[in-house]
Every structure is written in C-alpha cells, then in structure tokens.
Amino acid sequence: MDFPFLTFIIGIPLLGLILIILSEDDQKDRIRTIAGITSFITMLFCIFMFCLYNYDQGGYQFVEWISWFPAIGVEYHLGVDGFNAPLVLLTGILGFACTMVSFNIKERVREYFALTFAVLAGVFGVFASMNLFFFIVFYELSSIPMYFLIGIWGSDKMGEGKEVNKKYAATKLILYLQLGGGLILLGALGLYFLSGANTFNMWILQKFPIAAKWQMIVFPIIFIGFAIEAGMVPFHTWLPDGHSAAPTALSMILAGVLLKMGGYGIIRVAVGLMPDGADFWLKIFAVFAIINILYGALCAMMQTDIKYIIAYSSVSHMGLVILGIAAMTPLALQGASFQMFSHGIITALLFALAGYLYEKTHTRALKDYGGLGVKIPMLAAIFVFAGLASLGLPGLSGFVAELMVFLGAYKIFPVIVILGIFGILLTAIYILRAVQKIFFGPLNEKCFVSGDLTGVEKAGPVVLAFVIALFGFFPSILTKVTNPAVLDLISRFGGM
Amino acid sequence: MLEKFIPISFELSVSVLAFLLLLLDIFGVRSKRVFAAVGIIGLILTLPLTNHMWGMHATLFGGAYVLDGMAVFFKVLFIFITLLIFLFSLDFLEKKFEFRGEYYSMLLFVCLGLMLAVSSADLLTLFISIELISLPLYLLAAFEKKNKASSEAGLKYFLLGAFASAIFLYGISMVYGTVGSTKFVDIITAAGKMNLYASPVMLLGIIGLLTGLGFKISASPFHMWSPDVFEGAPTPVAAFISVAPKAAGIAIIIRLFLLSMAAPQVQPVWVLILLLLSAMSMTIGNLTAIPQKDFKRMLAYSGIAQIGYVLLALAAATTLGIASAMFYMILYAFTNLGAFGVLMLVTRMNGSSSISEFAGLSKRAPALALMLLLSLLSLAGIPPLAGFVGKFYLFLAAFQHGGLLFKIMVLYAILNSVVSLYYYLGVLKVAYFDPPADEGTVRVPTSSGLALFLCGMTIVVLGILPPLSTWVVNITQSMGLSL
C-alpha cells in the first residue's frame, strides 16, 4: 500500500490539536511553536501530495479504503482527483498562513489554536472523503468550532449601517451552515436508498445513479445545501456577517476554504452523482449565479467596513464558480475549479491584510482611514497587489480564472456572460475605492498607526502573494491536474 | 432449582436490595454514604447476571413475562441509569435537604418497575409495572417537602399521571373486549383477523393505550406535566424522570405495537398516531424550548423533541427502526444525565436552575463546561458525538420506509434539529462567552465527577466507534421476534 498521504494530512492537525490541548494555557510560545510546526508540516505534505499527483494517469489517486461499518455502507474512504487535489493544497497553504496570522492572538491561546486545528482537520476530511457519511461528519467537525471562534475571538461590525454583534453573527453562521448540512444529509439518505445500492460510497453511487425522476427532486435539495455554504444569493446573508465578525484567521478559512466546500460539493456530489438532475436544474441556477455576481458586487460598493467589502466580494466571486459549473463546458468547469483555488488564496490574503490593518489602527471603518500608504508601505503594497489580483489583473491568478469561466460559458449563456462582465467592472470600482480611501489621498491625522508589518507578520501574506503570482504566470500547474477530472465529468454528463 | 429464577434474577436482586435499604433505615443507619454505597455495590453486583441471560428466550408466569434480548438490553440500561442517579444524588442530597433513607429504596423500586415493564407480555402485568414506576416517582418528585415548587411538582405529576393511567386502563379494557385476552400472544393472533371498520372498539383501545404511554414518554400533546415537574422536582429525580420512564415507554411501544400489533389490519392506525405524535412533539418541543430561561424546563422541552425523533423511527416499524430507537435510548440517557449532572454541580449551592447560572463556566470549571458542551452538542446531533450517530440511524430507519410521507417527515425532523441547535448553543453561549457572575471555582466531588466521566466517555465512544452500534443492531436481530 502506498504512503497514506491523506490520512497524514488529516491526522497531523489532529495530532497538533492534541499536543496543544496537553500544553498549559500560559505556555503561549510553546503552543505557537507547536501550531506553527504542525501547520508547516501539513502544508509540506499537501505540496508533496499535489506534486506527486500523476496527471497523465488522472482519476483517483492516493486512495485509502478501509471498511468501517459495513452494515450501512460506511467506509473510511479517501482519495483525490483533479477536483479536490488543488483544494487540499489550498487548505494546506491557508492553514499555514492562518497559523502565522494568529500569532498575535493573546487571549485563551490554547483553546484558539485547538479550535482552529479542529476546523482545519475537518476541512481536509471533507475534501478528501469519498464516502458521504464521512463527508458529513467532517463537515460538521469543521463547522461547529467556528461558532466558538467567532463568539469568543470575533469582533463586532464597524462602520455605518445596521449594528452586527459577534454573537449574533456566530449564531447566524452556524444555523445556516447546519441547515445546509441537514439538507445534504437528507440528500445523502435519498441517494443511499433510491439508488438501491445501500451505500454512501460516492464511487458506487456514481456508477449507479438514481432514477431520473428522483434526481429532479434530490438534486435541488443537495444543491441548495451546498449553495448555502457557497454563499449563493438568497442564502448568503450569513456570509458577510460571519466573515466579518470572525477573527482574522477564521475569516481566511471561511472565505478561503469553507465557501469552496460548497462549490466542491456541488461538483462532486450534486452534479457528479446526479447528471440528469443537473441537466435540468443547472440552467435555472445559472440565473442565481449572475444575481450573485452583480448583487454581491453592488453590495460591496455600499459597504463602509473593510471586512464587509471583502466578504461581499466573495459573494460576487462565488457567483463565477456557480456560473462555471452551470455552463458545464470543459473550459468553464476548469475555470470554476481554478476560480475556487485562486479566490481562496486572494480573499484569504485580503482578509489577512484587513486583520493586520485593524490591529495597527484599531478600526475597520473606511472613513477613519486615509493616506496610510505613507505610514505602512509594506502592508499597502501587498494590499494593492491583492486588490489587483481580485479585480482580475492579467498575470495574476484571478484573471486566468475569470477568463476561463467567461470564455467557457459564453456559448451556453451569452446574455449572462455579458452581464457578468459588468460584474468585473463593478469589482474594479469597489476594490479601487477601498484602496484609494485607505492608502491614498491626504493623510488622516486622527488615524493612529502602530507600525508596518514586522518579522513573522510578513510570513503569511508573502506566501499567499507568491502563490497568486505563481499560478497567475503558470496556470498550467493547476489546469494540468484538473483537466482529466473535468473531462471525465463532462463525458459522464453526456447531454451537453 | 435455581435455574428457574434466572430470567427474573434482576428483578429479584433489585427488590432484595430495595428492602435491604429500607431495613437499614429502620435499624437506624443515618449515614447517607452507607445507603448510597450499599445501593451502588448491590447494583454493580447484579450486572454479572447478564452473562446467564444473554441469548435467553424465556416465558414465565403463564406468558405474562418474557425475557429476550431487548428486555435484557433495557434492564442493563436501567441499572446503569439508576447507578448514575445514585452517584449524582450522593452529593446533591448532602446539600439540599435533611436525609431520609427511603429516597434510595424508592429509586430502586422505580428501577424494579422499569425492569418488569420491559418484560411484560400481558396488559395487566404491564399496567401494574407502570404503576410501580409511577407511584414512587410521584413521591420522589415531591421529596423536597419544604419547597413549594417540589410539592406542586409531585401533586401535578400525580394527578395527571393518575389520569393517564386511567385512560391506559380504559384502553386495556377495550382491547380485552375485542381480543378476549390480555396476553400479547393472543393479541398477535387476534390482530391478524381483525376488521377495524367492523369493530372500532379496538381503535379506541389503541388510542387509549397510546395516550397512556404518550404521557409516560412525554410525547406532545401529553407533555404538559414534564416542564413543571422537572422544574419543581429535586434535580436528580428530574434527571431520572427525564430518561428512565421514557426508555421504558419506548420499550413498551416496541413490544406492544411493533411486535404484537404488526398485522397489516391494525398497523396503519398506530403508525399514523405515532407519526402524529412525532410531528407534534418535534414542533412543540423545539419551538417551546427556544424561549426558556430555566435549564430544566429547556431540557424538558428538548426531551419532548427528542422523543419525537425516536417515534418517527418507530413509526417505520422495521427492525432497523427498533434497533435505532434502542440505540438512541442509550445515548439519550447518558447524554441527558450528563447535562443534568453539570447543572446539579453548578447550582448545588443555591438550588436555582436558571441558564444564567452557567455564565462563565468555561473559566470557573473548564471540565464541567466541556461536559456541558459534549452533552448539548450530542443532543443536537453533532458528529463525532453519539447523538449524531443515533439521529443518523433514526433518520435512516425512517427514510428506508417506502412512503413519501416518511421522507417528508425526515426533512421536517432534520429542519427541527437545526432549530434545536439554536437553543442548545444558547446555553453554550452563556457558558463560554459570558463573563462569570461568580468568580469561585466549582468543586466537583468524586462521585459526581465519576458519573460525569462515565457519561462523557459514553457520548464520545458511542460516537466514534460505530461497531458498538452494530452490536445493538445484532441484538435486535437476534431477539428472534418476527415482525
């Protein structure tokens, strides 16, 4: 048997979690060291796994398959293909960046890192699981700690408009995520019985899809379950509140990987297991996708809290993912996959910088900023870089993804794509507006700044910025890996 | 000679133990610890009896009493529940009220009644065992004599309980009138030949029986007593009422309806009633739990909702349904006792059971806060805890049933469980986010600590080791009862 990479990737954060819990609460440096080393090793494992993935061969690799509870078809079954390999890599990179960003946490350090690692292990599990039962178990494992992370270490809304309390945001987030999880569970039960295979194994369910008339019913249930996670309008309202109230590292995980769990779930479970249902419903959901893109962008333009701007930009960008999936052409699907990876890194970087900005200035309201570029040049530079990546500057990863989605979807939904390009325009407006208000213009004397990024604070942002540039210039690193999986899915899809 | 007694050896030893404790009281033993120790050691000593009963299928007293896998299963569960209640009571009684020796022996009499109830195969034996469960419980609920709320709880429980018993007895008379016998074996044969349109009396009988049982398991709309009784009764007693009679009620429903009235002539009737009870319990339990300020009342309503989920699986009337319900009753017992245990320790000093008492618990007593977290999340059905596996089986069982109605009900149950998360998290929010009102740490005495540790371990182990649930499924299948 091969080296069990995936078990290690899930297991190392759990090991770190145990080591952290065993430490004393006041040994803050020890806890930080454990967290840093653990997340770094995990990242290395993810990078190895991604590099060792044989894209010529394609298909599922690094498969681990242990029978767990045969009576109801539950197996510990892991594996990666072109869809989840990049996402595991993404989680690994973000896990490391998040840990670095979290070194500034001063209160209840032990619990903080323990919960963060529980989230990470859960996310890895979701991406690697090939069995719906474990998929759901890991999903819940990753979502529950978020409630405590937001409730204890989070922050209230700043800037104008409706007040949002962190406890409110935490409750809202968890209820929405659980609702999504519940719908997925229901759908999983549907697949389990209606397929007649009595199994939660996705490989078998893929071979024996349920009857077309049932797909019409089960598909929207599962799709909406995942769409809640992916922040699809009108189920997105938890997203801005939750992302903004969360502590920096969790904002990064939420925007970076949790939303992707939704997108990935749609591809893997909803579309992958129910092609007939997808054939009918995806055209309808494409309309939601364009609403996502435009509505998210318009909302982002109106926000006065920097984290809310980034959060709404996520809503807008996840619309692109859904559009790419809905179009179901090889290029568009590749684009959706690429967009998930790229958006994960870019938004995480933006949230990390917003977090630092808050630490340095103790405010998140746009009106309190002004001309900070002079005082914190390093932070400003990386922020502008991330902003440009987000609005799709050629040469950076965001551009590649958008281009692929639009080109791929144009044949199928010409009108929607043309409208979507307006969304890109709006993105440029709100990103540039934010950058201009914060870093340029006359210096706001009232705004106290405690200093630029120092030492370890640079680690997270620099790693992420490097990844953005790397995949912008060499998108083929990623597309080579996703290609076989995309073609496989399209070939099973037939109809289009 | 002795072999004859093996099937009823649990009942015999528990009654001996109960009388022994009464004797100790008469002979002037005044130390609380002695009573509890004798009770605990006695109960632990009964456990090896399981060895002799495993795989046994015996019928005694002319068919009025059966011993099969399910009966042994529930009897062992009741011994564990009683043990935990003993452990909790030890510390609680010390602070709360002057000691009276009959407390422990009454708990044992309840345990005896529970054991008889799950083995009853005759309506009259069943009725007597239910009364044996109820009467000591009425007294226990009112045990805190100087506390008005406790007396009120006892009286309310007694009056409504007596009413329910009367309806149950009336139901028995209807069934007897139709079948001509009170034995379950005769009901099985008669149910196969029945025509409900021609003899609606049986229908009334079924409704009467389910009303009585619905009261015991506090299924809505027969739940009115439970929040008030929980609030007023001493906390260990409330904890006992919240799990033991419910488990017995579920066992009785399985034996009386799923096994004895499985004939297609009568099945649709009680399935429909169970579904109705299930839907109402889920809705009313969950929605009413949200605004509760008192933790015991909240747990009462949450318990009503939990029973709703179990009834949904039972309504599916399949082996998996029975297995999942049995499995759920174990984890429900340990989980609920865990939650009550934390409450007992936190509010031991002032006797209040308001949710605000938990403020800052994560700082005052991290271990207790963790226990609260485990039990409430398990009740909400969050993996990797037992509650998730349990609910998963329940929903699996209900979904497996062919009807579209069941699939819709599963959707409804899942939505309900999202709602339930809201109020469970509300308590955890207070425990983890709010600043402590009282800085003092909470002392955890050994016995309660041990009990809580047992509960916590069970919640985690049942959750992460699915083979254990396979074991429960196997018991059900090996019961040798045809469906």
Interface residues (C-beta under 8 A of the other chain):
Chain A: W68 F69 A71 I72 V74 F133 I136 V137 E140 L141 I144 Y147 F148 G151 I152 K167 T171 I174 L175 Q178 L179 G182 L183 L185 L186 L189 G190 Y192 F193
Chain B: L377 I382 P383 P384 F388 F392 F395 L396 F399 Q400 K407 V410 L411 I414 L415 S417 V418 L421 Y422 L425 L428 K429 Y432 F433 P466 P467 S469 T470 V473
